[in-house]
Amino acid sequence: MARQAEQLTSRRKAAILLVAMGPESVAKIFKNLREDEIEAITLEIARLGKITPDQRRSIVAEFYEMCMAQEVISEGGIDQARLALEAAFGPERAAEMVNKVIQTMQVLP
């Protein structure tokens, strides 16, 4: 299931996640985005078509894992995060999660 999510673009994952969250949550998120970001994600939502339950679960699970990894990293640094994530998800998945969070941290201001 997680592999299914990895094959999608970040924009498509964001669109699926937002659809899964519902309109009220999306409205709150959109208030914090630039207009061009809102337009890009809205266009992707319009292009989605049918989302399977497996796709939805996979994207939500990936988002949850990323949030958990980010929380662990912010509380104890990369090494502490890696240890905690390895205990929870195994070494291979933990390495993937830490790498994604590190990449995200490098992009964010």
N, C-alpha and C positions, 0 to 999 in steps of 0.2 A: 504493500500500500504506500509506504513512504517513497519508494522508487518511482511510483506514478507521479508524485508531486515534483520530484526532481527534474522531470522531463519538461515541465512547464516553465515559461518565462516568469520573471519576477512580477511583471505587470499583470499577467494572467492570474498568478497566485493571489495577488492583492485583490483583483476583481472577484475571484471566487470567495475569498475570505470575507470581503465586504458584503457580498450577497448573503453569505451564511450568517452574518451578524445582524442583518435587518436594517430597515431604513432609519430608525431613530439613532442607532449607534453610528451609522454611516454619516448622518448629518453632523454629529459631534466631531467626527474625524475630519470631515470636509472643512469644518471651520478652521482647522489648523493647517490646511494645505494651501499652496499657491493655486491660482486659477488654472495655470497650464497643467499642473498635476491633477487637478480635479477633472479637467477635460480629458486628459489621457486615460485616466482610470474609468471615467464614465463611458468613453468610447469602448474600452475593453469589456466593460460590463455589458454593453449593448451587443457586442460580438460573441458573448459567451455561448449562447444556445443552451442546450440541456446540460446540467451538471449532475453527474451521477453521485449517489450517496457515498461511494468509495472515494471519489475525487474530493468531495467536501470534507469527509473525515480526514483524509490524508493531508489536506492543506491546513485544516484547523490543528491537527496534531503537530505538523511542522512548525506552525506559528507558536503553539504552546511550548514546544521544545526550545525554540529560539528565545522566547521570553524567559524560560527557566534558566537557560544558559547565560543570558544577559544578566539576570539577577545574581546568579552565583558569581559571575566574573566581577560585577560591581561590588560585591560584598567581600571578596577575598582574593581577587587577582586571577590571572590566567591559570597558574599552576593549581590553585585551590579549585577552580572551576573544573579543570580537566579531571582531577581526582574525584570530585563529586559526580560528574557526568559519567565517568567510567564505571563508578559503582552503580549508577542508575541504569545506564544504557549499554554498557560494554565499551571496550576500547575503540573499536572501529567507529561506531556511531558517535561516541563522545568526541573523537578527533574531527569528524565532519562538522559537528555542531560548534565546536570551539573555532574552527577555521571560518565558518560562516559568520560568527559573531565578530571575530577579529576583522574580517573584511568589511562588515557593516560599520564597525567602530572607526575604520580608516576613512570611510566615505563621509560619515557624519561630522559636522563641524564641532 
